[in-house]
Amino acid sequence: MVVWAGIIFLFSATPSLGTGWGIWDTLLRKSAHIGEFAVLFLLVARAIRLHGFSNMNATLSGMGIALVYAVSDEYHQSFVPGRSAAVIDVLFDLAGILIAAALVLLYKGLPISGGK
């Protein structure tokens, strides 16, 4: 979980991640937002679940922690040359969190589930 958060931080600290591929570049970057925060949510929620919390409590707590990290990540980017903070990026992060949380709640067999 901490390693994954560090990877997100390093990507955010990179001055420019553009590929020059036009619309494909935008789709790639927004998809990355969704994927990286879906994974972060799953890791955080699983860590919470392993400490004895119910699946629902782990899911809700994981969502909150991942969202706070998303906001702090955008704030961090505002200090990186060539980067800026964007509310739309937090919304893409949130989309990833919500998609992963919905899957966890719908399918008890996902990694954070323990049958509760």
Backbone as XML, in Angstrom:
<?xml version="1.0"?>
<chain id="A" units="angstrom">
  <residue number="1" name="MET">
    <atom name="N" x="0.835" y="-1.185" z="0.000"/>
    <atom name="CA" x="0.000" y="0.000" z="0.000"/>
    <atom name="C" x="0.883" y="1.252" z="0.000"/>
  </residue>
  <residue number="2" name="VAL">
    <atom name="N" x="1.860" y="1.304" z="0.890"/>
    <atom name="CA" x="2.750" y="2.457" z="0.977"/>
    <atom name="C" x="3.602" y="2.557" z="-0.286"/>
  </residue>
  <residue number="3" name="VAL">
    <atom name="N" x="4.034" y="1.423" z="-0.798"/>
    <atom name="CA" x="4.831" y="1.418" z="-2.032"/>
    <atom name="C" x="3.995" y="1.975" z="-3.185"/>
  </residue>
  <residue number="4" name="TRP">
    <atom name="N" x="2.741" y="1.542" z="-3.270"/>
    <atom name="CA" x="1.867" y="2.020" z="-4.354"/>
    <atom name="C" x="1.640" y="3.528" z="-4.238"/>
  </residue>
  <residue number="5" name="ALA">
    <atom name="N" x="1.409" y="4.010" z="-3.018"/>
    <atom name="CA" x="1.247" y="5.459" z="-2.811"/>
    <atom name="C" x="2.516" y="6.191" z="-3.229"/>
  </residue>
  <residue number="6" name="GLY">
    <atom name="N" x="3.670" y="5.593" z="-2.959"/>
    <atom name="CA" x="4.938" y="6.186" z="-3.376"/>
    <atom name="C" x="5.084" y="6.243" z="-4.886"/>
  </residue>
  <residue number="7" name="ILE">
    <atom name="N" x="4.621" y="5.213" z="-5.560"/>
    <atom name="CA" x="4.663" y="5.198" z="-7.027"/>
    <atom name="C" x="3.787" y="6.320" z="-7.584"/>
  </residue>
  <residue number="8" name="ILE">
    <atom name="N" x="2.597" y="6.472" z="-7.029"/>
    <atom name="CA" x="1.707" y="7.565" z="-7.449"/>
    <atom name="C" x="2.405" y="8.904" z="-7.222"/>
  </residue>
  <residue number="9" name="PHE">
    <atom name="N" x="3.037" y="9.059" z="-6.063"/>
    <atom name="CA" x="3.747" y="10.302" z="-5.732"/>
    <atom name="C" x="4.849" y="10.573" z="-6.757"/>
  </residue>
  <residue number="10" name="LEU">
    <atom name="N" x="5.614" y="9.560" z="-7.123"/>
    <atom name="CA" x="6.701" y="9.751" z="-8.092"/>
    <atom name="C" x="6.174" y="10.166" z="-9.465"/>
  </residue>
  <residue number="11" name="PHE">
    <atom name="N" x="5.080" y="9.542" z="-9.908"/>
    <atom name="CA" x="4.477" y="9.954" z="-11.177"/>
    <atom name="C" x="4.031" y="11.414" z="-11.109"/>
  </residue>
  <residue number="12" name="SER">
    <atom name="N" x="3.470" y="11.809" z="-9.975"/>
    <atom name="CA" x="3.011" y="13.185" z="-9.808"/>
    <atom name="C" x="4.162" y="14.182" z="-9.758"/>
  </residue>
  <residue number="13" name="ALA">
    <atom name="N" x="5.324" y="13.725" z="-9.350"/>
    <atom name="CA" x="6.490" y="14.600" z="-9.247"/>
    <atom name="C" x="7.219" y="14.761" z="-10.576"/>
  </residue>
  <residue number="14" name="THR">
    <atom name="N" x="6.816" y="13.999" z="-11.579"/>
    <atom name="CA" x="7.437" y="14.085" z="-12.899"/>
    <atom name="C" x="6.920" y="15.322" z="-13.619"/>
  </residue>
  <residue number="15" name="PRO">
    <atom name="N" x="7.832" y="16.205" z="-14.060"/>
    <atom name="CA" x="7.392" y="17.475" z="-14.658"/>
    <atom name="C" x="6.440" y="17.345" z="-15.844"/>
  </residue>
  <residue number="16" name="SER">
    <atom name="N" x="6.645" y="16.377" z="-16.719"/>
    <atom name="CA" x="5.738" y="16.248" z="-17.858"/>
    <atom name="C" x="5.605" y="14.783" z="-18.228"/>
  </residue>
  <residue number="17" name="LEU">
    <atom name="N" x="4.373" y="14.302" z="-18.289"/>
    <atom name="CA" x="4.138" y="12.908" z="-18.656"/>
    <atom name="C" x="3.482" y="12.782" z="-20.027"/>
  </residue>
  <residue number="18" name="GLY">
    <atom name="N" x="3.393" y="13.880" z="-20.760"/>
    <atom name="CA" x="2.741" y="13.855" z="-22.061"/>
    <atom name="C" x="3.510" y="13.033" z="-23.075"/>
  </residue>
  <residue number="19" name="THR">
    <atom name="N" x="2.771" y="12.332" z="-23.940"/>
    <atom name="CA" x="3.380" y="11.514" z="-24.986"/>
    <atom name="C" x="3.354" y="12.202" z="-26.342"/>
  </residue>
  <residue number="20" name="GLY">
    <atom name="N" x="2.518" y="13.238" z="-26.461"/>
    <atom name="CA" x="2.370" y="13.904" z="-27.745"/>
    <atom name="C" x="1.430" y="13.165" z="-28.683"/>
  </residue>
  <residue number="21" name="TRP">
    <atom name="N" x="0.635" y="12.246" z="-28.166"/>
    <atom name="CA" x="-0.266" y="11.435" z="-28.983"/>
    <atom name="C" x="-1.659" y="12.021" z="-29.086"/>
  </residue>
  <residue number="22" name="GLY">
    <atom name="N" x="-1.822" y="13.274" z="-28.750"/>
    <atom name="CA" x="-3.121" y="13.928" z="-28.875"/>
    <atom name="C" x="-4.158" y="13.339" z="-27.942"/>
  </residue>
  <residue number="23" name="ILE">
    <atom name="N" x="-5.313" y="12.978" z="-28.512"/>
    <atom name="CA" x="-6.420" y="12.459" z="-27.711"/>
    <atom name="C" x="-6.043" y="11.148" z="-27.020"/>
  </residue>
  <residue number="24" name="TRP">
    <atom name="N" x="-5.181" y="10.359" z="-27.641"/>
    <atom name="CA" x="-4.735" y="9.104" z="-27.031"/>
    <atom name="C" x="-3.950" y="9.362" z="-25.753"/>
  </residue>
  <residue number="25" name="ASP">
    <atom name="N" x="-3.185" y="10.445" z="-25.758"/>
    <atom name="CA" x="-2.439" y="10.837" z="-24.561"/>
    <atom name="C" x="-3.402" y="11.151" z="-23.420"/>
  </residue>
  <residue number="26" name="THR">
    <atom name="N" x="-4.439" y="11.902" z="-23.736"/>
    <atom name="CA" x="-5.441" y="12.257" z="-22.722"/>
    <atom name="C" x="-6.146" y="11.011" z="-22.198"/>
  </residue>
  <residue number="27" name="LEU">
    <atom name="N" x="-6.561" y="10.124" z="-23.094"/>
    <atom name="CA" x="-7.229" y="8.884" z="-22.679"/>
    <atom name="C" x="-6.312" y="8.020" z="-21.810"/>
  </residue>
  <residue number="28" name="LEU">
    <atom name="N" x="-5.055" y="7.951" z="-22.178"/>
    <atom name="CA" x="-4.090" y="7.166" z="-21.410"/>
    <atom name="C" x="-3.919" y="7.739" z="-20.002"/>
  </residue>
  <residue number="29" name="ARG">
    <atom name="N" x="-3.753" y="9.054" z="-19.911"/>
    <atom name="CA" x="-3.538" y="9.684" z="-18.603"/>
    <atom name="C" x="-4.779" y="9.581" z="-17.709"/>
  </residue>
  <residue number="30" name="LYS">
    <atom name="N" x="-5.969" y="9.783" z="-18.266"/>
    <atom name="CA" x="-7.186" y="9.690" z="-17.453"/>
    <atom name="C" x="-7.451" y="8.249" z="-17.036"/>
  </residue>
  <residue number="31" name="SER">
    <atom name="N" x="-7.166" y="7.298" z="-17.910"/>
    <atom name="CA" x="-7.302" y="5.880" z="-17.555"/>
    <atom name="C" x="-6.320" y="5.522" z="-16.443"/>
  </residue>
  <residue number="32" name="ALA">
    <atom name="N" x="-5.138" y="6.107" z="-16.491"/>
    <atom name="CA" x="-4.144" y="5.867" z="-15.434"/>
    <atom name="C" x="-4.667" y="6.371" z="-14.093"/>
  </residue>
  <residue number="33" name="HIS">
    <atom name="N" x="-5.312" y="7.536" z="-14.083"/>
    <atom name="CA" x="-5.906" y="8.057" z="-12.847"/>
    <atom name="C" x="-6.896" y="7.041" z="-12.274"/>
  </residue>
  <residue number="34" name="ILE">
    <atom name="N" x="-7.769" y="6.535" z="-13.127"/>
    <atom name="CA" x="-8.787" y="5.582" z="-12.681"/>
    <atom name="C" x="-8.129" y="4.318" z="-12.134"/>
  </residue>
  <residue number="35" name="GLY">
    <atom name="N" x="-7.200" y="3.767" z="-12.881"/>
    <atom name="CA" x="-6.560" y="2.518" z="-12.480"/>
    <atom name="C" x="-5.707" y="2.634" z="-11.234"/>
  </residue>
  <residue number="36" name="GLU">
    <atom name="N" x="-4.904" y="3.676" z="-11.160"/>
    <atom name="CA" x="-3.999" y="3.767" z="-10.007"/>
    <atom name="C" x="-4.759" y="3.995" z="-8.705"/>
  </residue>
  <residue number="37" name="PHE">
    <atom name="N" x="-5.868" y="4.715" z="-8.742"/>
    <atom name="CA" x="-6.625" y="4.936" z="-7.515"/>
    <atom name="C" x="-7.572" y="3.783" z="-7.199"/>
  </residue>
  <residue number="38" name="ALA">
    <atom name="N" x="-7.968" y="3.007" z="-8.206"/>
    <atom name="CA" x="-8.712" y="1.776" z="-7.934"/>
    <atom name="C" x="-7.808" y="0.809" z="-7.169"/>
  </residue>
  <residue number="39" name="VAL">
    <atom name="N" x="-6.569" y="0.680" z="-7.616"/>
    <atom name="CA" x="-5.612" y="-0.200" z="-6.945"/>
    <atom name="C" x="-5.301" y="0.321" z="-5.547"/>
  </residue>
  <residue number="40" name="LEU">
    <atom name="N" x="-5.093" y="1.626" z="-5.409"/>
    <atom name="CA" x="-4.812" y="2.190" z="-4.084"/>
    <atom name="C" x="-5.961" y="1.890" z="-3.125"/>
  </residue>
  <residue number="41" name="PHE">
    <atom name="N" x="-7.181" y="2.113" z="-3.575"/>
    <atom name="CA" x="-8.342" y="1.799" z="-2.728"/>
    <atom name="C" x="-8.322" y="0.341" z="-2.293"/>
  </residue>
  <residue number="42" name="LEU">
    <atom name="N" x="-8.112" y="-0.580" z="-3.238"/>
    <atom name="CA" x="-8.122" y="-2.007" z="-2.909"/>
    <atom name="C" x="-7.049" y="-2.349" z="-1.874"/>
  </residue>
  <residue number="43" name="LEU">
    <atom name="N" x="-5.876" y="-1.768" z="-2.029"/>
    <atom name="CA" x="-4.792" y="-2.040" z="-1.081"/>
    <atom name="C" x="-5.098" y="-1.486" z="0.308"/>
  </residue>
  <residue number="44" name="VAL">
    <atom name="N" x="-5.609" y="-0.270" z="0.353"/>
    <atom name="CA" x="-5.941" y="0.346" z="1.646"/>
    <atom name="C" x="-7.083" y="-0.417" z="2.319"/>
  </residue>
  <residue number="45" name="ALA">
    <atom name="N" x="-8.125" y="-0.700" z="1.571"/>
    <atom name="CA" x="-9.276" y="-1.404" z="2.143"/>
    <atom name="C" x="-8.884" y="-2.798" z="2.623"/>
  </residue>
  <residue number="46" name="ARG">
    <atom name="N" x="-8.036" y="-3.464" z="1.874"/>
    <atom name="CA" x="-7.596" y="-4.800" z="2.288"/>
    <atom name="C" x="-6.783" y="-4.713" z="3.577"/>
  </residue>
  <residue number="47" name="ALA">
    <atom name="N" x="-5.913" y="-3.735" z="3.690"/>
    <atom name="CA" x="-5.126" y="-3.568" z="4.916"/>
    <atom name="C" x="-6.041" y="-3.323" z="6.110"/>
  </residue>
  <residue number="48" name="ILE">
    <atom name="N" x="-7.059" y="-2.520" z="5.915"/>
    <atom name="CA" x="-8.015" y="-2.242" z="6.997"/>
    <atom name="C" x="-8.791" y="-3.513" z="7.337"/>
  </residue>
  <residue number="49" name="ARG">
    <atom name="N" x="-9.202" y="-4.248" z="6.320"/>
    <atom name="CA" x="-9.974" y="-5.483" z="6.522"/>
    <atom name="C" x="-9.158" y="-6.505" z="7.300"/>
  </residue>
  <residue number="50" name="LEU">
    <atom name="N" x="-7.862" y="-6.572" z="7.020"/>
    <atom name="CA" x="-6.992" y="-7.533" z="7.695"/>
    <atom name="C" x="-6.794" y="-7.203" z="9.174"/>
  </residue>
  <residue number="51" name="HIS">
    <atom name="N" x="-7.169" y="-5.999" z="9.568"/>
    <atom name="CA" x="-7.099" y="-5.626" z="10.978"/>
    <atom name="C" x="-8.420" y="-5.888" z="11.707"/>
  </residue>
  <residue number="52" name="GLY">
    <atom name="N" x="-9.292" y="-6.665" z="11.092"/>
    <atom name="CA" x="-10.497" y="-7.121" z="11.765"/>
    <atom name="C" x="-11.752" y="-6.309" z="11.531"/>
  </residue>
  <residue number="53" name="PHE">
    <atom name="N" x="-11.687" y="-5.291" z="10.695"/>
    <atom name="CA" x="-12.878" y="-4.489" z="10.416"/>
    <atom name="C" x="-13.778" y="-5.225" z="9.435"/>
  </residue>
  <residue number="54" name="SER">
    <atom name="N" x="-15.071" y="-4.934" z="9.486"/>
    <atom name="CA" x="-16.006" y="-5.549" z="8.551"/>
    <atom name="C" x="-15.706" y="-5.086" z="7.131"/>
  </residue>
  <residue number="55" name="ASN">
    <atom name="N" x="-16.210" y="-5.845" z="6.194"/>
    <atom name="CA" x="-16.011" y="-5.507" z="4.786"/>
    <atom name="C" x="-16.556" y="-4.104" z="4.480"/>
  </residue>
  <residue number="56" name="MET">
    <atom name="N" x="-17.719" y="-3.774" z="5.022"/>
    <atom name="CA" x="-18.322" y="-2.461" z="4.779"/>
    <atom name="C" x="-17.474" y="-1.346" z="5.389"/>
  </residue>
  <residue number="57" name="ASN">
    <atom name="N" x="-17.039" y="-1.523" z="6.627"/>
    <atom name="CA" x="-16.209" y="-0.493" z="7.263"/>
    <atom name="C" x="-14.880" y="-0.330" z="6.549"/>
  </residue>
  <residue number="58" name="ALA">
    <atom name="N" x="-14.292" y="-1.437" z="6.126"/>
    <atom name="CA" x="-13.030" y="-1.363" z="5.386"/>
    <atom name="C" x="-13.232" y="-0.657" z="4.047"/>
  </residue>
  <residue number="59" name="THR">
    <atom name="N" x="-14.359" y="-0.943" z="3.399"/>
    <atom name="CA" x="-14.649" y="-0.310" z="2.111"/>
    <atom name="C" x="-14.842" y="1.193" z="2.274"/>
  </residue>
  <residue number="60" name="LEU">
    <atom name="N" x="-15.647" y="1.599" z="3.227"/>
    <atom name="CA" x="-15.895" y="3.028" z="3.434"/>
    <atom name="C" x="-14.631" y="3.766" z="3.867"/>
  </residue>
  <residue number="61" name="SER">
    <atom name="N" x="-13.878" y="3.169" z="4.773"/>
    <atom name="CA" x="-12.628" y="3.797" z="5.221"/>
    <atom name="C" x="-11.620" y="3.873" z="4.083"/>
  </residue>
  <residue number="62" name="GLY">
    <atom name="N" x="-11.524" y="2.798" z="3.318"/>
    <atom name="CA" x="-10.614" y="2.781" z="2.173"/>
    <atom name="C" x="-10.960" y="3.838" z="1.150"/>
  </residue>
  <residue number="63" name="MET">
    <atom name="N" x="-12.259" y="4.028" z="0.926"/>
    <atom name="CA" x="-12.702" y="5.062" z="-0.014"/>
    <atom name="C" x="-12.271" y="6.446" z="0.477"/>
  </residue>
  <residue number="64" name="GLY">
    <atom name="N" x="-12.488" y="6.705" z="1.752"/>
    <atom name="CA" x="-12.134" y="8.008" z="2.313"/>
    <atom name="C" x="-10.645" y="8.273" z="2.257"/>
  </residue>
  <residue number="65" name="ILE">
    <atom name="N" x="-9.856" y="7.287" z="2.651"/>
    <atom name="CA" x="-8.399" y="7.457" z="2.651"/>
    <atom name="C" x="-7.875" y="7.646" z="1.234"/>
  </residue>
  <residue number="66" name="ALA">
    <atom name="N" x="-8.356" y="6.853" z="0.289"/>
    <atom name="CA" x="-7.907" y="6.982" z="-1.100"/>
    <atom name="C" x="-8.304" y="8.338" z="-1.681"/>
  </residue>
  <residue number="67" name="LEU">
    <atom name="N" x="-9.494" y="8.824" z="-1.334"/>
    <atom name="CA" x="-9.928" y="10.128" z="-1.833"/>
    <atom name="C" x="-9.078" y="11.257" z="-1.249"/>
  </residue>
  <residue number="68" name="VAL">
    <atom name="N" x="-8.774" y="11.174" z="0.033"/>
    <atom name="CA" x="-7.906" y="12.195" z="0.647"/>
    <atom name="C" x="-6.538" y="12.181" z="-0.031"/>
  </residue>
  <residue number="69" name="TYR">
    <atom name="N" x="-6.033" y="10.995" z="-0.330"/>
    <atom name="CA" x="-4.741" y="10.906" z="-1.021"/>
    <atom name="C" x="-4.841" y="11.510" z="-2.425"/>
  </residue>
  <residue number="70" name="ALA">
    <atom name="N" x="-5.959" y="11.300" z="-3.103"/>
    <atom name="CA" x="-6.156" y="11.872" z="-4.440"/>
    <atom name="C" x="-6.106" y="13.396" z="-4.396"/>
  </residue>
  <residue number="71" name="VAL">
    <atom name="N" x="-6.769" y="13.971" z="-3.420"/>
    <atom name="CA" x="-6.766" y="15.436" z="-3.277"/>
    <atom name="C" x="-5.356" y="15.922" z="-2.952"/>
  </residue>
  <residue number="72" name="SER">
    <atom name="N" x="-4.679" y="15.238" z="-2.034"/>
    <atom name="CA" x="-3.324" y="15.657" z="-1.670"/>
    <atom name="C" x="-2.361" y="15.485" z="-2.843"/>
  </residue>
  <residue number="73" name="ASP">
    <atom name="N" x="-2.600" y="14.479" z="-3.676"/>
    <atom name="CA" x="-1.773" y="14.255" z="-4.860"/>
    <atom name="C" x="-1.908" y="15.418" z="-5.846"/>
  </residue>
  <residue number="74" name="GLU">
    <atom name="N" x="-3.125" y="15.879" z="-6.052"/>
    <atom name="CA" x="-3.322" y="17.025" z="-6.943"/>
    <atom name="C" x="-2.675" y="18.287" z="-6.366"/>
  </residue>
  <residue number="75" name="TYR">
    <atom name="N" x="-2.787" y="18.465" z="-5.064"/>
    <atom name="CA" x="-2.145" y="19.608" z="-4.410"/>
    <atom name="C" x="-0.630" y="19.524" z="-4.602"/>
  </residue>
  <residue number="76" name="HIS">
    <atom name="N" x="-0.077" y="18.341" z="-4.420"/>
    <atom name="CA" x="1.363" y="18.134" z="-4.634"/>
    <atom name="C" x="1.756" y="18.528" z="-6.056"/>
  </residue>
  <residue number="77" name="GLN">
    <atom name="N" x="0.942" y="18.163" z="-7.041"/>
    <atom name="CA" x="1.253" y="18.483" z="-8.437"/>
    <atom name="C" x="1.306" y="19.986" z="-8.693"/>
  </residue>
  <residue number="78" name="SER">
    <atom name="N" x="0.590" y="20.761" z="-7.885"/>
    <atom name="CA" x="0.586" y="22.213" z="-8.091"/>
    <atom name="C" x="1.960" y="22.825" z="-7.837"/>
  </residue>
  <residue number="79" name="PHE">
    <atom name="N" x="2.852" y="22.093" z="-7.189"/>
    <atom name="CA" x="4.205" y="22.569" z="-6.922"/>
    <atom name="C" x="5.237" y="22.034" z="-7.909"/>
  </residue>
  <residue number="80" name="VAL">
    <atom name="N" x="4.818" y="21.172" z="-8.821"/>
    <atom name="CA" x="5.729" y="20.552" z="-9.781"/>
    <atom name="C" x="5.747" y="21.394" z="-11.059"/>
  </residue>
  <residue number="81" name="PRO">
    <atom name="N" x="6.939" y="21.823" z="-11.497"/>
    <atom name="CA" x="7.023" y="22.621" z="-12.733"/>
    <atom name="C" x="6.390" y="21.878" z="-13.912"/>
  </residue>
  <residue number="82" name="GLY">
    <atom name="N" x="5.558" y="22.581" z="-14.664"/>
    <atom name="CA" x="4.901" y="21.999" z="-15.825"/>
    <atom name="C" x="3.649" y="21.206" z="-15.504"/>
  </residue>
  <residue number="83" name="ARG">
    <atom name="N" x="3.306" y="21.103" z="-14.230"/>
    <atom name="CA" x="2.105" y="20.382" z="-13.814"/>
    <atom name="C" x="1.177" y="21.349" z="-13.107"/>
  </residue>
  <residue number="84" name="SER">
    <atom name="N" x="-0.070" y="20.951" z="-12.957"/>
    <atom name="CA" x="-1.027" y="21.780" z="-12.227"/>
    <atom name="C" x="-2.034" y="20.866" z="-11.533"/>
  </residue>
  <residue number="85" name="ALA">
    <atom name="N" x="-2.720" y="21.433" z="-10.567"/>
    <atom name="CA" x="-3.775" y="20.693" z="-9.874"/>
    <atom name="C" x="-5.074" y="20.876" z="-10.659"/>
  </residue>
  <residue number="86" name="ALA">
    <atom name="N" x="-5.829" y="19.794" z="-10.809"/>
    <atom name="CA" x="-7.082" y="19.868" z="-11.562"/>
    <atom name="C" x="-8.165" y="19.060" z="-10.857"/>
  </residue>
  <residue number="87" name="VAL">
    <atom name="N" x="-9.284" y="19.700" z="-10.618"/>
    <atom name="CA" x="-10.414" y="19.022" z="-9.982"/>
    <atom name="C" x="-10.872" y="17.837" z="-10.826"/>
  </residue>
  <residue number="88" name="ILE">
    <atom name="N" x="-10.823" y="17.962" z="-12.137"/>
    <atom name="CA" x="-11.260" y="16.869" z="-13.013"/>
    <atom name="C" x="-10.430" y="15.612" z="-12.773"/>
  </residue>
  <residue number="89" name="ASP">
    <atom name="N" x="-9.143" y="15.785" z="-12.461"/>
    <atom name="CA" x="-8.306" y="14.620" z="-12.182"/>
    <atom name="C" x="-8.729" y="13.934" z="-10.890"/>
  </residue>
  <residue number="90" name="VAL">
    <atom name="N" x="-9.125" y="14.700" z="-9.887"/>
    <atom name="CA" x="-9.640" y="14.106" z="-8.648"/>
    <atom name="C" x="-10.924" y="13.342" z="-8.950"/>
  </residue>
  <residue number="91" name="LEU">
    <atom name="N" x="-11.730" y="13.853" z="-9.856"/>
    <atom name="CA" x="-12.967" y="13.153" z="-10.231"/>
    <atom name="C" x="-12.667" y="11.834" z="-10.930"/>
  </residue>
  <residue number="92" name="PHE">
    <atom name="N" x="-11.622" y="11.795" z="-11.755"/>
    <atom name="CA" x="-11.216" y="10.530" z="-12.380"/>
    <atom name="C" x="-10.679" y="9.571" z="-11.324"/>
  </residue>
  <residue number="93" name="ASP">
    <atom name="N" x="-9.917" y="10.087" z="-10.359"/>
    <atom name="CA" x="-9.442" y="9.260" z="-9.239"/>
    <atom name="C" x="-10.630" y="8.680" z="-8.483"/>
  </residue>
  <residue number="94" name="LEU">
    <atom name="N" x="-11.612" y="9.533" z="-8.200"/>
    <atom name="CA" x="-12.813" y="9.104" z="-7.489"/>
    <atom name="C" x="-13.563" y="8.037" z="-8.281"/>
  </residue>
  <residue number="95" name="ALA">
    <atom name="N" x="-13.605" y="8.179" z="-9.588"/>
    <atom name="CA" x="-14.268" y="7.172" z="-10.425"/>
    <atom name="C" x="-13.603" y="5.810" z="-10.240"/>
  </residue>
  <residue number="96" name="GLY">
    <atom name="N" x="-12.286" y="5.786" z="-10.212"/>
    <atom name="CA" x="-11.574" y="4.530" z="-9.985"/>
    <atom name="C" x="-11.881" y="3.942" z="-8.620"/>
  </residue>
  <residue number="97" name="ILE">
    <atom name="N" x="-11.922" y="4.795" z="-7.609"/>
    <atom name="CA" x="-12.241" y="4.360" z="-6.244"/>
    <atom name="C" x="-13.650" y="3.769" z="-6.201"/>
  </residue>
  <residue number="98" name="LEU">
    <atom name="N" x="-14.603" y="4.471" z="-6.805"/>
    <atom name="CA" x="-16.001" y="4.013" z="-6.773"/>
    <atom name="C" x="-16.206" y="2.716" z="-7.548"/>
  </residue>
  <residue number="99" name="ILE">
    <atom name="N" x="-15.555" y="2.578" z="-8.673"/>
    <atom name="CA" x="-15.664" y="1.341" z="-9.461"/>
    <atom name="C" x="-15.128" y="0.165" z="-8.659"/>
  </residue>
  <residue number="100" name="ALA">
    <atom name="N" x="-13.945" y="0.338" z="-8.063"/>
    <atom name="CA" x="-13.357" y="-0.749" z="-7.279"/>
    <atom name="C" x="-14.204" y="-1.056" z="-6.049"/>
  </residue>
  <residue number="101" name="ALA">
    <atom name="N" x="-14.718" y="-0.024" z="-5.392"/>
    <atom name="CA" x="-15.557" y="-0.241" z="-4.198"/>
    <atom name="C" x="-16.845" y="-0.979" z="-4.572"/>
  </residue>
  <residue number="102" name="ALA">
    <atom name="N" x="-17.436" y="-0.624" z="-5.688"/>
    <atom name="CA" x="-18.655" y="-1.307" z="-6.129"/>
    <atom name="C" x="-18.378" y="-2.774" z="-6.401"/>
  </residue>
  <residue number="103" name="LEU">
    <atom name="N" x="-17.249" y="-3.065" z="-7.017"/>
    <atom name="CA" x="-16.899" y="-4.465" z="-7.281"/>
    <atom name="C" x="-16.692" y="-5.235" z="-5.986"/>
  </residue>
  <residue number="104" name="VAL">
    <atom name="N" x="-16.052" y="-4.612" z="-5.023"/>
    <atom name="CA" x="-15.823" y="-5.264" z="-3.729"/>
    <atom name="C" x="-17.157" y="-5.571" z="-3.053"/>
  </residue>
  <residue number="105" name="LEU">
    <atom name="N" x="-18.059" y="-4.616" z="-3.063"/>
    <atom name="CA" x="-19.343" y="-4.813" z="-2.393"/>
    <atom name="C" x="-20.248" y="-5.791" z="-3.136"/>
  </residue>
  <residue number="106" name="LEU">
    <atom name="N" x="-20.117" y="-5.854" z="-4.454"/>
    <atom name="CA" x="-20.947" y="-6.769" z="-5.238"/>
    <atom name="C" x="-20.436" y="-8.204" z="-5.216"/>
  </residue>
  <residue number="107" name="TYR">
    <atom name="N" x="-19.130" y="-8.353" z="-5.172"/>
    <atom name="CA" x="-18.529" y="-9.689" z="-5.258"/>
    <atom name="C" x="-17.700" y="-9.960" z="-4.023"/>
  </residue>
  <residue number="108" name="LYS">
    <atom name="N" x="-18.225" y="-10.784" z="-3.162"/>
    <atom name="CA" x="-17.575" y="-11.052" z="-1.868"/>
    <atom name="C" x="-16.219" y="-11.731" z="-2.019"/>
  </residue>
  <residue number="109" name="GLY">
    <atom name="N" x="-15.916" y="-12.257" z="-3.185"/>
    <atom name="CA" x="-14.664" y="-12.983" z="-3.365"/>
    <atom name="C" x="-13.470" y="-12.117" z="-3.688"/>
  </residue>
  <residue number="110" name="LEU">
    <atom name="N" x="-13.647" y="-10.810" z="-3.758"/>
    <atom name="CA" x="-12.500" y="-9.947" z="-4.057"/>
    <atom name="C" x="-11.565" y="-9.859" z="-2.861"/>
  </residue>
  <residue number="111" name="PRO">
    <atom name="N" x="-10.346" y="-9.381" z="-3.076"/>
    <atom name="CA" x="-9.283" y="-9.473" z="-2.086"/>
    <atom name="C" x="-9.591" y="-8.988" z="-0.677"/>
  </residue>
  <residue number="112" name="ILE">
    <atom name="N" x="-10.428" y="-7.973" z="-0.492"/>
    <atom name="CA" x="-10.597" y="-7.473" z="0.873"/>
    <atom name="C" x="-11.697" y="-8.212" z="1.609"/>
  </residue>
  <residue number="113" name="SER">
    <atom name="N" x="-12.441" y="-9.014" z="0.882"/>
    <atom name="CA" x="-13.600" y="-9.654" z="1.477"/>
    <atom name="C" x="-13.182" y="-10.759" z="2.449"/>
  </residue>
  <residue number="114" name="GLY">
    <atom name="N" x="-13.933" y="-10.849" z="3.510"/>
    <atom name="CA" x="-13.709" y="-11.899" z="4.470"/>
    <atom name="C" x="-14.999" y="-12.587" z="4.860"/>
  </residue>
  <residue number="115" name="GLY">
    <atom name="N" x="-16.056" y="-12.321" z="4.114"/>
    <atom name="CA" x="-17.317" y="-12.983" z="4.356"/>
    <atom name="C" x="-18.266" y="-12.252" z="5.279"/>
  </residue>
  <residue number="116" name="LYS">
    <atom name="N" x="-17.881" y="-11.109" z="5.820"/>
    <atom name="CA" x="-18.769" y="-10.366" z="6.722"/>
    <atom name="C" x="-19.619" y="-9.396" z="5.948"/>
  </residue>
</chain>
